[in-house]
Structure formats: C-alpha cells, structure tokens
C-alpha cells in the first residue's frame, strides 16, 4: 500500500467518486485505505484542492544567538557535557534538543586522551630533538628501544581494602629493535638502580649483543632510576652509546605500542613470543620519522602515539 497518493491518483479518485463509486470501491482500486479516500473527498468538497496540506511543524525553540552561544561554549570547553553547556548558556531547549543542536553543528562526544603534562620547556626540547633526528632515518635501525612497566596501581598506597581481590599485576622490562622484539623480562619486586643495572648486565647486553654484535645505540627514558650514578657508571664502563631522549616523551617510544602489560606474566610472555615470530618491527621503527614530524607539527605537544 503506497504511503501517499500522487496528485494524479487523487484526481482519479475524485473522478471515480463523481461517477458514484463508493469509498470502498475507490480505495480498493487505488490500493489505499477507505479513510484516505474519505479525506481526499473531504478536502475536495471543502477547499477544491487535491494537494496535501503543507505541514509547518514545530518551530525552533532557540534563536540563532542562543545556538551560537551553545556552540561557542563547547568550542572553548570541548570536554564539558551537554548538560553543563545547557546550564551555562541558559539554552532554552531540552537536553535532547541541546545534544541534537550540537550534533547538527558537527560536535561529537569527546573523551580526553590521557597524556603526560608538558611544560613549554618540555615542548621546546621535544621539537629540538625532533628536528635534530628527523632526517636520521638509518640511525634508528641501530637503536635498541627499551621500557619497563611498573604497576604501582596495585601497591598498598594506591588500593582500597577488599576481602576478595582476584587481581594480579606483573612488572616487566623489555626491548625491541628494527630486527624484532628482543627480551621481555619479569621484574621481581620494586625496580631499583641496582636491580636495573643487573638487568642491563645480565639481560640487555647479552641479548642485544646477539643481534648487534658490534655497535648499537641504547634508548631508555629519563626515569630517575635510569639516571642514577650506579647505572651511568655501568653504561660508561661498558662503552654503551645511549641515545639522547627528551623528557616526558613516552609517545616517542615505539615499544609503547605493541607491549601487552595488563595481563599476567604467562600471558605477556606468550604474547611476546608471538610477536617474535610474526611482528615486523621494521614498520614500527619506521614510525620514528612520523613521530618526529608530528612533534614538529604540534610544536612539541603530545602526539597520537
């Protein structure tokens, strides 16, 4: 059954009615309801009109200025809710109308990306670092990227007491290079400078030397543990070339992307072994150029990685 009759079909219905067809006969002929034909007949008798009435609908509850105020508020406060925007701008419409108006203006729900806070000095040093190494594509092929994940979230000072936990955490250290994932090592207890030095001595250097028998560049961030005198002395005594690294720049480190750190050690180890067999680190290391370009383009601000 058609939703609406065309003007020609309505004219045909009137012609049949004038030939003394009944409402039911005309409705059956045009495959519409009897009520439809009734209103076509009524409109013709009262208004001599075949066209359907133009529905005006309900007018907008807000003015253009009120819409602009709403848009301006969200533009300056992109993570505020529609509820807050409606309250602050005294928008006259309902919450649903507020949300619809914002959607019509191209706004979507946003959740803030969690990034490290950067001062202007941090941003300047990130840009300086990016400009210095932006053209050094081959340099990164000799870099060993490392990182550790310490789950302080589950330490006593950061937890609420409960009688039934069932949650576990695992601390790990790992490295990767253009040749693939290296070693993923479980850290027992808290990571100290002495513990970290032992990892460099007994895990990092032997495993990296198998991949880079001659020269390599070691990367780690500016964590206080990494810059302790004990660690610096061990690195200097073993003539290890350490890459400079701007502070507050976890988004520059390619190892941040593939590491799976929220599972138990067995799951992490299995995931790491799978990457050893199947993950092409060349693509990941090649992202260094894009990361540096993004740092320059954003004037040192946090990037998407």
N, C-alpha and C positions, 0 to 999 in steps of 0.2 A: 504494500500500500504506500503510495507516494506521500512524502511529508507535506508538500504544498502543491496545489494545482497551479499550472501556468495561467496567464490571463486568457489565452485561447481556450483552455479547458473550462474556465469559469464561464466564458461566453457560450460555450457549447452546453453547459449545464443550464444556463438561463433559457437558451433556445428550447431545450427539451422540456423544461418546466412550462414554457409558454405553449408547448404542444400538448399540455395536460398530462405529462408524465408525472408519476408520483415521486416523492423524495427518495423512496426506497429504490425505485427503478433507475433514477439518475445516479444514485450512489453506487449501485451495482454496475452500471455502465462505465463509470469513471474509476471504479475500484477505490472508493473512499467511503468514509462513514456517512451515515444519514445526517449526523449533526453538522458535518462540514457543508453539505449541500444546503441545510437549513440556514446557516449563517450567510452563505453566498446569496441565497434568495432574499434574506432579510436586508442585507447591505444594498442589494439592487433596488428593492422596493423603497427603502428609506433614503438612499443617497444617490441612486442611479450611478453606482460606482462598482467596478469589477476589481480594482486594485486592492490588495491587502493593506490595512492601515499601517502607517509607519510608527513603530514603537520608539518612543523617545528615551525610555529607560530612566534610571535614577541619575540625577546629576552628581558631579564630583562633590565630595564633602569638604574638600580643601581647595584653597586658592593656589595660584602659581607661586606666590611668595611663600606660602606655607610649605609647599613641596620643595622649594629651593632651600628653605631653612633646614628641612629634614636632610636633604642631600648634603648640604654644607657641613652639618654636624657629623654625619657618618664619614665624610671625606677627611675630616680632621681627627676623627676618633674611630678608625676602621675596625677596632675590636670590641666596640660597645655593642650592646644588644639593641634590637628594635624597641624593646620595652623602654630602655634608657633614652633612646633617641626620641621616642614619642613623648616621654615625660619632660625632657629638657627643652624641646622645641614647641611644646604645647600643641602638638599635631592634633587636629580635631577628629580624625578618623579612628576607627578601632585598631587594635593591634594587628589584625589580619590585613586591614587596609594599609597600615604602615608598612608591613612586610611586602605587600604587593607593590606599593609605590616604589620602594627601594629596589625591588627586583626589576621593575619596569625601567629604572634608571641605570641598570647594569650592575648593581651591587649583589654580592653573594655572601653567604655565611663564611666567615674567616676564623681560623684558629691560628693563633700566633705560633710561628716556628720558634722553637727553643734554641737560642744561640747564645754564645758567650758574650758578655758585655764588653764592648770595645770603646776605649777612650780615643780621643783624637790622635794621641801619640801612637797608640796601637795601630790605628788605621794608616798613619803615615809610614810606619815601619813595614807594614804589610805591602803597601804599594811599592816602597823602595825595594823590598825583597822580590816582589813580582817582576818589576822592571829589570832587576839585575839578572834574573834567571829565565826570563821569558823566552829568549832565543836559544837557550841551552837545552835543546831537545835531547841530544845524546847524553848529556850529563846525567839525566835521570835513569838511564839504563844501567848505571853503575851504583845506584843508590839502594841501600837496604833500609826500607821503611819499617819502623818498629813502634809498638804501642803496648800499653798494659791496661787492663780494666780491673779496677778495684771496686768491689761492690760495697761501699760504705753505707749504702741504703739499709743494709740488714745488720749493721753493727748496733750495739746496745743503745748508744746515744741517739740513734735515729729510728728507733722502733717503739711501738706501743705493745704493752704486755697482753698476751693472749694465752689461753690454756691449750689451744690447738693450732700449731703453726703450719706444718706441712710444706714450708717454703725453704728452699736452699739457695745458696749463692756460690759462685766459683770465681776466683781471681785468676786471671790468665795474662801471660805476656806472649807476644808473637811477632814475627817479622815476615815481610814479603818483599819481592823484587820483581823485575821485569821477567825473570825466569820462572816465576810461580810462587806459591806460598812456601814459606820456609818451615820453621818450627813453631808449634803452638805449645806453650809450656805452662803447666799449672803452678800457681804460686801458693805455697803453704803459708798461711798466716799473713801478717802485715808486711808490706814491702818497705824495707829499709835500704839505706845506701849500701850496707854490707851485703844484703840479700841481692840487690840489683847488680852489684859487682860480681857476685858469684854467678848470676845468670849470664852476664856478659862473658865471663871467663869460661864457664862450663857448657853453656848452651849456644849463645850467639856466635862467638868466634869459631868454634869447631864446625858448626853447621854452615855458617856463611862461607868459610874457607873452602868448603867442598864445591860451592857454586862459583865463588870468586877467588880462585887460588892466588891471584896476585893483588890487585888493587880494588878496593871498593870504598864507597862513601857511606858512612853510617848516619842514619837520621833518628833522632829522638827529640821530644819536645823539651820545653824549658821547665819541666817539673822540678821542684826543689830537690827531689831525690836524685835526679839526673845531673844536677849541677853541684852536688856535694864534692868536697875535696877528695874523698876516697875514690869516687867514681872518676873524677877528672884525672887524677894521678894514674889510675889504671889505664885509662884511654891513652894518655900521653906516653906511658911506658911501653905500650904496645903499638905505638905509631899509627893509631887508627884515625883516619880523616873523618871528622864529624861535620856534617852539613850545617850551615847556619840555619836558624829557624826563627821566624817572628813569633813573639809571644801571643797567646790567645788565638791560636790558629789551628784548631783541630780539623776545620773544614778543608785545610790544605792537604791533609794526610790521606793518601789513597787507602791505607789499611782500615780507615774508619768505615769504609763501605761494606766489605764482604764479611768482616768478623762477626760471628754469631756468639753473643756473650750473655744471653739471658737464659741459657739452658744449663743443665748440669754438665759436669766435665766430660762425661761419656758422650753426650750429645755434641758438645763442642769439638771434641777430638774426632768424632765421626764426620762432622761437617767439614772440618779442616782437611781430613784425608780425602774427602770427596773433591774438594777444591784442588788439592794437589794433583788429582788425576784428571780433572776436567776443566778447571777455570783458566782462562787465558789472561794472565796478568799483564800482557803487553797492552791490552786495551785499557786496563785500569791505570797503569803507569803513564800511558799516553795522555790520560786526562789531566796530567800536571800542567800542560800548556793551557788547556781550557780553564783550569782553576786559577792560574796566574792572570790570564786575560780577564776573568771575572773579577778578580781582586782589583785590577787597574780600573776596569769599567765602573766598579762600585765605589771607587775612591777608598778602598780599604775596608769597606763594610763586610759583614758576614755574607757568605755566598751560599748557594743551594746545597752544596755537598755536605 
